[in-house]
Amino acid sequence: MLVLFVLPLLNLENSYGGEIVPEFRTAEASHIITTDKSAAVPAEFKGERVTVNWLWDSIKLQQRQPTSPYIS
């Protein structure tokens, strides 16, 4: 299962410089958040596949965290 930012009420894209992209713009995304390691990711996606903990930790620490500990 892919999660495409289920947090729009927090206004994350404006507060932290990110952008939520619709599925048809997957090729432009730098990160995709997944909850399931076996989830299919669109073939055109070339960015990092990470867990939601990467997002929360980046917000909590107020800077983008390295992705290596969060690879899903």
C-alpha positions as CSV (number, residue, x, y, z in Angstrom):
1,M,0.0,0.0,0.0
2,L,1.3,3.4,-0.9
3,V,0.6,6.5,1.2
4,L,0.5,9.7,-0.7
5,F,0.7,12.2,2.2
6,V,-2.4,11.7,4.2
7,L,-1.7,14.8,6.2
8,P,-3.0,17.8,4.2
9,L,-4.7,19.3,7.2
10,L,-1.3,20.0,8.7
11,N,-0.4,22.1,5.7
12,L,3.0,20.3,5.4
13,E,3.7,21.4,1.9
14,N,3.7,25.1,2.9
15,S,5.2,24.7,6.3
16,Y,8.2,22.5,5.3
17,G,8.8,23.3,1.7
18,G,7.4,20.0,0.4
19,E,4.8,19.4,-2.2
20,I,2.2,16.6,-2.4
21,V,2.0,15.4,-6.0
22,P,-0.9,13.5,-7.5
23,E,-0.2,10.0,-8.8
24,F,0.0,11.1,-12.4
25,R,3.1,13.2,-11.4
26,T,4.8,10.3,-9.7
27,A,7.9,10.7,-11.9
28,E,8.5,14.2,-10.4
29,A,8.4,13.0,-6.7
30,S,11.6,12.9,-4.8
31,H,10.2,10.6,-2.1
32,I,7.3,8.2,-1.7
33,I,6.1,7.0,1.6
34,T,5.0,3.4,1.9
35,T,3.6,1.4,4.8
36,D,4.1,-2.0,3.1
37,K,7.5,-3.1,1.8
38,S,5.8,-5.3,-0.8
39,A,3.7,-2.4,-2.2
40,A,4.0,-1.9,-5.9
41,V,5.7,1.4,-6.8
42,P,5.0,3.0,-10.2
43,A,7.8,2.2,-12.7
44,E,8.4,5.9,-13.5
45,F,9.2,6.7,-9.9
46,K,12.9,7.3,-9.5
47,G,13.1,8.8,-6.0
48,E,13.5,7.4,-2.5
49,R,11.0,5.0,-1.0
50,V,10.8,5.7,2.7
51,T,8.7,5.0,5.8
52,V,6.4,7.5,7.4
53,N,8.9,7.8,10.2
54,W,11.2,9.7,7.9
55,L,8.5,12.3,7.4
56,W,7.7,12.6,11.1
57,D,11.4,12.8,12.1
58,S,12.1,15.4,9.5
59,I,9.2,17.5,10.8
60,K,10.2,17.0,14.4
61,L,13.8,18.0,13.8
62,Q,12.8,20.7,11.4
63,Q,15.2,19.6,8.6
64,R,15.2,16.8,6.0
65,Q,16.7,13.7,7.5
66,P,19.0,11.3,5.6
67,T,16.9,8.5,4.1
68,S,19.1,5.5,4.7
69,P,17.6,4.6,8.1
70,Y,14.1,4.9,6.7
71,I,14.3,3.0,3.4
72,S,11.2,0.8,3.1
